[in-house]
Amino acid sequence: DGSTGRAFARSPDQLELTEAELKQEFTRTLTADNPCAPRNIVRYSFKEREYKLVDCLDQTAIHFSLNGNMIPKDSDEGRRQSIRSSTEEEKAPVETSAVTSEEAEIEDAEHTGDTEATGEGEAEGEAAGKAAEGAQAAEAAEVAETEEPHPPKAPKKLANQFNFIERATATRHNPPREKECQLEPIPSMIFSANVTQWDIYDAYVEELEKIEKSKEKEKSKPQAVKTEEKKRVLSHVEVQYGDSITKISKAAKIAERMVNLNTFDDIAQDFKYFEDASDEFRGQQGTLLPLWKFQYDKTKKLAVTAISWNPKYTDLFAVGYGSYDFMKQGQGMVLLYTLKNPTFPEYVFCSESGVMCLDFNSEHPHLMAVGFYDGNVAIYNLRKATSQPSYKSSAKSGRHTEPVWQVKWQKDDMDNNSNFFSVSSDGRIVSWTLVKNELVHMDVIKLSAEGTTMQGPEGLQLQTLGCGTSFDFHKKIDYLFLVGTEDGKIYKCSKCYSSQFLDVFEAHDMAVDTISWNPYHLKVFISCSSDWTVKIWDHTIKTPMFVYDLSCAVGDVAWSPYSSTVFAAVTTDGKAHVFDLNINKYEALCTQLVVTSKKNKITHVQFNPVHPIIVVGDERGHIISLKLSPNLRKMPK
Amino acid sequence: MEDTEEEKKDEADYKRLHSFPLIRHSDMPEEMRIEAMELCVTACEKYATNNESAAKMIKETMDKKFGSSWHVVIGEGFGFEITHEVKNLLYMFFGGSLAVCVWKCS
């Protein structure tokens, strides 16, 4: 009815009001008053014998009430019931529901604090919820109760609502270990000194002097002749505090000598004192007592090619190593040994080519001349610590074209220059002079082989040269010298004549290996050769005075320095022969096998100028020293 | 009179001549030795009148450069006996009359 625009429906008995009335606002207040509670309750008060209006009205309106039959747990009846219920549960778990309800009731009894009016509705919900909890609790209670009868009538524990199990773990921890370390103490040394003003002054003065000296040395040439200085001072070095080895080098050397002396004590004793008493019974024969044996690793493959004693230090001798084999030419070495130390050489010099000969300068015993297989000559200065020669010839400076077989020093010439001669297979005898740090050579003589001038191309007359293999200078007559050649001839020459010989000796059938003037008898010389013979000559007579056939190629022969009639010869079969012409003109006084191995040939022999020993060198690089027995050492009267 | 003058000249001369640093004993390695020597010369020249300051300077510089701990003695007349670490000792003269001893020992 005209209410098409309105959203809400109307009920028929709704009041119809105007819009103004609709919008009217009414205020309503809510109070806690019970609207149904009568406000005009009158009660008769007997005290005052009248009706009075009751002010305080009971405002509570009870909505719901329920009589319960819960009894407190702790009361007697409650306890009795709980005991009963627990005993019954063992038998019939069916009654759990009853128990739960009882339990729930029992628990609910505790919650009576809730207001009954408002809380009643919820109590049921709570009871339901609690029933579920109670079921759990009941189970716990079951567990607790099943356990409890075991300790019968023990006070009942309140069971955990949640199943707590105690767990404990203890982790393993690593046991402690002790570790300790200690450093090495820092190396330390003790040093002490005293200083005073005069110490300082002296030190400065010394230093100034040193500086001045070194300045002077720089000005002068290094090759000044120092005859005062001992040549065998190894440590001519300033004391270096840093290097402990150099500090003790001198001490080490002395210690080495002592050790050697101890090792070879018996040999040293023999050397000094042993005199073969059996010589008296031997008639005229003598023996050679082997003493030290010198060998060095690196010379095992080399043959001894030269031996020479030092004129100043009589226990020092030089040995040259090389090879006589034409095909096998290798390096060469020069070793200087001393009798005081047979185990190791004092000096070692290496060279590219084999050493064929060497000689010490008698006036300057630190200079040593060496001739090589490749034709070179060199001078070694033993005072210098180097292993290289001080001077060396070269192809430019006129070296020989063939091996140098022998070198010999001469007296210093008029300019005080040392000079030496060398002889070689190329037929030249060359004099080398040490002039101002250089080796200057001068051909002294050319060995022209007699009667062999040939016609060369273009009509030149060629002279074939004989090959010199050895020579020796006369001790007294300065200009006179002898040269032995490869074809067995010995030429007597003079330094003054360069092309002509004074004399020729038809000496041997093979190359003359060694020639030596007799040190006492001025006319006599000896020569030996590979044709098995040793011959003694008087240089004025063409034919030899004595001829000895030793049945084996003779490597070397040497006069003894103490007697004019004693000489030694060594042969390639390893024997050493000692002759004394005074005693026996035809036979050796001693023929002794010196070398152990038969394949080893002896190459050289030398007498020591002072001691009664000879030194023998062989093809394997060994040096053997032998002592001459008294019979061999008889001095001529 | 002339003699004394000459003597004085000689003295002055030798002082001048002998004033270069002169190493008496040292077992230091080469570079260390040179450095230490230069340092001593510098210190002695700087503190010519006061040995203690010079020694202090040397010791502190050596400690910084080469590690602790260094000891320094400077004087004109003394005797000593010391324990030093190997390769760490320098004993030198300087200035004609001064002696310096530097060593390391911890």
Interface residues (C-beta under 8 A of the other chain):
Chain A: I186 P187 S188 M189 I190 F191 S192 A193 N194 V195 T196 Q197 D199 I200 Y201 A203 Y204 V205 E207 L208 Y241 G242
Chain B: Y14 L17 H18 L22 R24 H25 S26 D27 P29 G75 E76 G77 F78 G79 F80 E81 I82 T83 H84 E85 V86 K87 L89 Y91 F93 G96 S97 L98 A99 C101 W103 C105 S106
